[in-house]
Amino acid sequence: MQKSKYLVANENDLRWGLTISTVGYEEIGPGDPYPTKGHADGYYFDVEKGRTLNEYQLLYVMEGEGTFCSSHLNTTKIREGDLFLLFPGEWHTYSPCREVGWKSYWIGFSGRNMDDRVEAGFLSREKPIYHVGFSSEIVRLYKSAYDAAKKEEAHAQQLLAGIVNHLIGMMYALERNIVLGKNSNHVNMINRARLRIREALESSLTIQQIAEELGCSYSNFRKLFKEYTGLSPATYQQDLKLQRAKELLSTTNLSVKEIAYRLNFDSPDYFSAKFKIKTGRKPSDFRQKE
């Protein structure tokens, strides 16, 4: 069984930065022929020869298993709960296991929104497969995308672009958390550290002292913290302090000097410089505009 919807985008849609071309779902039973018929020109392909698309596609194997191969990745097994990303201009081929089959969703899209993420290194042709496991939320998003595409109401492209962004974000975050979560002791330590930092924003507690409290060397703690959060613990602490500073500037009559020392910055000038780098405004200017 296969159901799909193909869409077009107007000039206004293209300016949004992400447009959707196709959404679909298919069930391939054991021994069923593959690929299924009914695909639009340019999408149907010979598994042995493969194909090259001019767009991205994100596919999710809800049940079953199969194989995937591309210019940058040798033949690799696709398991139940895997998402795999196809890149424009990248030769690829994939198919379900003949003995098992699969149930899968797909959505095709293009635009600078995705190009920027690839250029920034968040997504790469060398790593197209994401092991996220079964997710009812991912299934719900694909179903929502298909329903929106089928109705094709005004501004459906913008709605679908939001769904794609949600899917990509979930794909990226779920796998990262699964990988990091394999060591629960590390995850618990970083979560405790983040809470400790938040609780001590207006104290003189240092990152080194937090590492000592948690029984970890500073160098190892810093490495684990950055791996989990994407920020060094010092940067995380400073960003929270600057958020707290904005709150104090907006809700109290404390002077810039008082706020700087309350949040344990080295000096009011240092605080003002960091605040301007973060917000683009001096603390005094921020207060005047609030």
N, C-alpha and C positions, 0 to 999 in steps of 0.2 A: 504494500500500500504506500502511495506517495501523494502528498498534497503540497502545493507550492503556490506562491504568489510573486509575480514580477512587477516592479514599479518603475516609474520614470520620475525624473527630478527636473524642476524648472530652474530658471536663472536665479531666482530668489533663494531656492533651496540650496543651490551650490554655494552661495555666499555664507550659509550657515556653518560650513566647514566639514560636514559629514552627511552623506546621502546614502540611502539604502536602495539596493537594486533587487534583492530577492530574499524571501523568507520561506522556509519549508520544513517538512517533517516526513520521514519515511520509515517504514517497517520492512525489513528484509528477513524473511524466514530462512531456516536451514535449506540449502539447495536452490533458493530462489535466484533467478538471473539478476545480474548487477552489471552496470547501473540500470536503474529503472527507466522506463520510457516516460515521455511527457515533459522533459526539460526543454527550455528555450534554446535557440541557437547559441552556440558558444559555451554552453554549460555541460551538455552531454559529452562523455568522453570514453575512450577505449582504455580499460584498466591497464592493459599491457603497454600502450603507447603513452599514457598520461596526458596531461594538458598544461597549458599556461593561461591564467586568467589576467584580466586587466583591473582587478579589484581584490580587496581582502574578503575572505570568508572565515567565519568562526563556526565550527561544528562541534556538537556535543553528543557523545555516545551515551545515551541514557541506559541502554541494556545491550549486552552482547560484546563482541570483540572483533578486531580486524587488524589490518596493517596500514602503515603510512610510509611514504617515501618521497623525498624531494631532492632538489639539487644540492641542498646543504645537509641533508640527513639521510643516512642509509635506511633501508627497510627496518621499520620499528613496529613493535606490537602496540595496538591501541586497545586499551582495556575499558571496561564499563566504568563510567564516571570520568572519562578523559575529555578534555576540550582540545581541539587542535586548530591552529590558525594558518590559513593559506595567505600568501603574500602576492601582490601584483607583480607580474613579470617573472615569477618563480615556478619552474616546472615542478609538478607533483603528480602523484597518483595515490589512491587509497581504495580500500574495499573491505567489506565485512568478511569475516571467516565463513567459508562456505558451510561448515558443519554447524555453526552457531547462529549466524546472522547478526543483525543489530537493529536497534531503534535509535534513530538519530535526528537531531534538529540542526538546521543551518540558517545563517543569515549572512548576506553579502553586502558590502558597503565600501565606500571610498571617500577620500577627502583629506585635506591638510591636517585635520584633527588627529587622524591616525598616523599620517606621515611624520608628524612632529614627535610622536611617541616612539616611533621606530628610530628616528634620527637621534633622539635623546638616549636610546639604549634600553628603554623599558621593555620593548618587544624586539625579537630578532629572528631572522631566518634560521639561525643555528639552533634555536630552541622553540620550535613551533608547538610542542605538546605540553599540556598542563594537566597534572594529575590532581584533580580536585575532589574526586569521589562523587557519590550521588548527592545532588542538591535540589530540593523541592523548589527553592527560590530561583535557581537557574531555569528549571523547567517552566516555572510560572512566567518568567521573563520572556522566554521563547514563545510561549502560548500567547502572551500579551502582544508580542510583536506580530505574530501571525494574524491575530484578530484585528489589530490596527491596520495592517497591510490589506486585509480582506475588505474592511470597511472603506479604506482610502478616503477618509474625511479630509476637510480642509486642514492644511498644515500637518498632515500625517507624517511627513518626512521629519519634522522637528521632534515629534513624539517618538518616532522610531530611532532617531539619533540619540535621544536620551536613554532609550532601552539598551542600545548598543554600548554606550558609555558605561552604563550600569553593569552589563555583562563583562566587559573588559576589566573594569575595576574589580568585580568579584573574582574573576579568573585569576588575576594577578595577586590579589590579597589572600584568597583561599589557599592557593598553593604555597605562598610564602609562609603563611601561618601553620600549615601542615608540616612544612619542613622544619620551621623553628620550634614547633610544638613537640617534636620528637624527643626533645630534652626538656621535660616538664620542670626540672629543677632550675634551669636557666630562665625559662619563661616566668616562673614564679618569682625569681630573684629580680628580674627586670620590672615586673609589675609592682613589687614591693618598693623598688627604688623610685619608680615614677610617683607612687603615692607619697613616699617620704619627701621627695623634692617638692611636690605640691604643698604638702603640709608645712614645710619649713621655708617658704618663700621670704618671709620677713625675719628670718633668723640668720645667724652667721655660719650655719652648717655648710660645710664644703662637700664637694663630690668625693674627695679622698676619704672624708670621714664616713660618708654613706657606704663606700666600698668596704671600709673596715668593719662597719656595723654588720654588713652582709657576709663577712668572712671571705672576701675576694680581693685579690691584688688589684690595684688601680688600673694597671695596663690591661689585664684580662677583663675587668669590669667594663672599661671604656670600649673595648673591642666588641663584647657581647651586646652592650647597650646600643651601639651604633648599628650593629647587624640587625637587631630587632626593631629599632625605631627609625633608622635612617639618619639619626642625629647623634652627635656626641653628647654625653650627659651634661657637659658645661653649656653647650648651645641650647639644649632642651631647657635647662634651668634658666638661662638668660631670657629665652623667648617667653617663658611663663612669667618671669619678673616684669618684662615689658608689657605683657598683657595686663598684669596686675597694676602696673603704672598707669595704663590708659583708664582703668577702672577708677583709680584714686584721683586722677586728674578730672574725671567726669563727675564724680560723686562727692568729693570732699573739697575743702578750702586749703588743704595742705599745700605749702609752697613746693616748687620744683626741688629745692634743696632738701626739704624735709622728706619728700618722697624718695629722693636718691639715697639718703642715708637710711631711711626706713627699710628699703629693699637691699641694703648692703652693697651698693655700688661704691667703687673706690672714691669717687668724687662726683659732685653735681655736673661738672663738665664732661666727665666720662659717661655718665648716665645720659646726658643730653645728646652726645655724639652717637651713642648706640641707639637711642630712641629715634633719632633722625634717619639713621641708616635703615632701621626696621620699618618706619612708618612714612618716611619722606617729609616729616615735619618736626620742628622743635617741640618739646613738651609745652612751652608757653603758647605756641601757635595752635597746637592740638586743643588745648583748653579753650582758647578764644572761639574756635569754630564749633565746639560742642554746644 
